[in-house]
């Protein structure tokens, strides 16, 4: 039997790492794809490389382009402050400045090209519509629309065998994702969720104050677990 191939979008964060280890456990031959797009949190690429190695992927490509050219996000424009110390209960009420315009459309386009070139059956992405702002490119209706692009925009799709977009985390809370990652043995200490660059410390330390850190810390705490990622000593409890 031929092993199924999967392209996995891997940021190095908690969600994408869980998706990769899940795909591996389900028997896919995994081809990881990461992006250096000029994001301020470059540390996530170090984590992506470590996670890809830990999962034993077949290939791992890091694609480089620079979204700092036009900015539009706190992650690509250093003049925009990162949101910090926000109330978790209000995060879902608006799309924050950390939204990067059309980022997942760009990522999924690269993934589609890669998947069709290697004859993969699916693209796996760790989008999640709960616990945060519901980024416009993380919602079910967006994924459904991109699935139609995958069908219409490729030879493989027009021939009746479209590449599937698999989003196993889209309806899960962060606590559920951590539980799932624990089942698959995700090495959380190798992941990176923080929107900051980790500073000059070795190992890098997450800030503990940005939205991504606060959601991650809250989820581990809700499960009675300690996040193994090192944080700055001054981050709020």
BELZI-V267543 format. One line per field, one symbol per residue. psi: psi as a letter, one per 30 degrees, with the letter a starting at -180 (. if undefined). Layout:
BEGIN
psi=???
END
This chain:
BEGIN
psi=kkkkkkkkjjffaeeeeeeeeeeefggkjkjkklkjggkfifffeeeeeeeeeefhleljkjkkljffefbglffgjffkkkklhlkeffegflklffkjkgefeeefeeeeeeeeeghlflkkkhkkglgbfhkfggleeeeeeeeeeeefgleeefggikkkjkifgegkleeeeeeeeeeghkiefflkfkflffagljlkklegfleeeeeeeeeeefgglkkfkklkfgkk.
END
